[in-house]
Amino acid sequence: MEEAIDGLIEEIRKPVDQELTGSARKAELSAIKQSVIDARELIQERQKLEELIRSLSEDEEQLEQRDFRGGFAEKMAK
């Protein structure tokens, strides 16, 4: 995903050919605009995934810290 984002950013940074006019220039600008939109979406998805991973690791730490020795089943078994 990181490589895709970097590739899109490189495409965005390329200058628009000044010799292009009319529909060719419009097509080039539309392609750049679409690249910006795609890059933004990928960055947002990456941030969501990073947050999900962070949340899952925090949940895992909390589960490891819980003590289940005094649970309902353990009390009823005595």
C-alpha positions in Angstrom: 0.0 0.0 0.0 2.9 2.3 0.8 4.4 1.8 -2.6 1.1 2.6 -4.3 0.8 5.8 -2.3 4.3 6.8 -3.2 3.7 6.0 -6.8 0.6 8.2 -6.9 2.5 11.1 -5.2 5.3 10.8 -7.8 2.7 11.1 -10.5 1.1 14.1 -8.9 4.5 15.9 -8.6 5.3 15.5 -12.3 4.8 18.9 -14.0 2.1 19.3 -16.7 3.5 19.6 -20.1 3.1 23.2 -21.1 2.8 22.3 -24.8 -0.5 20.5 -24.2 -3.6 22.5 -25.1 -7.3 22.0 -25.2 -8.6 18.5 -24.5 -5.2 17.0 -24.1 -4.4 19.4 -21.2 -7.8 18.8 -19.7 -7.3 15.1 -19.8 -3.9 15.4 -18.1 -5.3 17.6 -15.4 -8.2 15.2 -14.9 -5.7 12.4 -14.5 -3.7 14.3 -11.9 -7.0 15.1 -10.0 -7.9 11.5 -10.0 -4.5 10.6 -8.7 -4.9 13.0 -5.9 -8.3 11.5 -5.0 -6.9 8.0 -5.1 -3.9 8.9 -3.0 -6.1 10.6 -0.4 -8.4 7.5 -0.2 -5.4 5.2 0.2 -3.9 7.3 2.9 -7.3 7.4 4.7 -7.6 3.6 4.5 -4.0 3.1 5.7 -4.8 5.4 8.7 -8.0 3.3 9.5 -6.0 0.1 9.3 -3.3 1.5 11.6 -6.0 2.5 14.1 -7.6 -0.9 13.9 -4.3 -2.6 14.5 -3.6 -0.3 17.4 -7.0 -1.0 18.9 -6.7 -4.7 18.5 -3.3 -4.8 20.2 -4.7 -2.7 23.1 -7.6 -5.1 23.4 -5.2 -8.0 23.4 -3.2 -6.4 26.2 -6.3 -5.9 28.3 -7.3 -9.5 27.8 -3.9 -10.7 29.0 -4.2 -8.5 32.1 -7.6 -9.9 33.1 -7.7 -12.5 35.8 -10.2 -15.2 35.2 -9.6 -17.2 38.4 -12.6 -15.9 40.2 -15.1 -16.3 37.4 -18.6 -17.8 37.6 -17.6 -21.3 36.5 -14.7 -21.4 38.9 -16.9 -20.4 41.9 -19.6 -22.9 41.0 -17.1 -25.7 40.7 -16.2 -25.5 44.4 
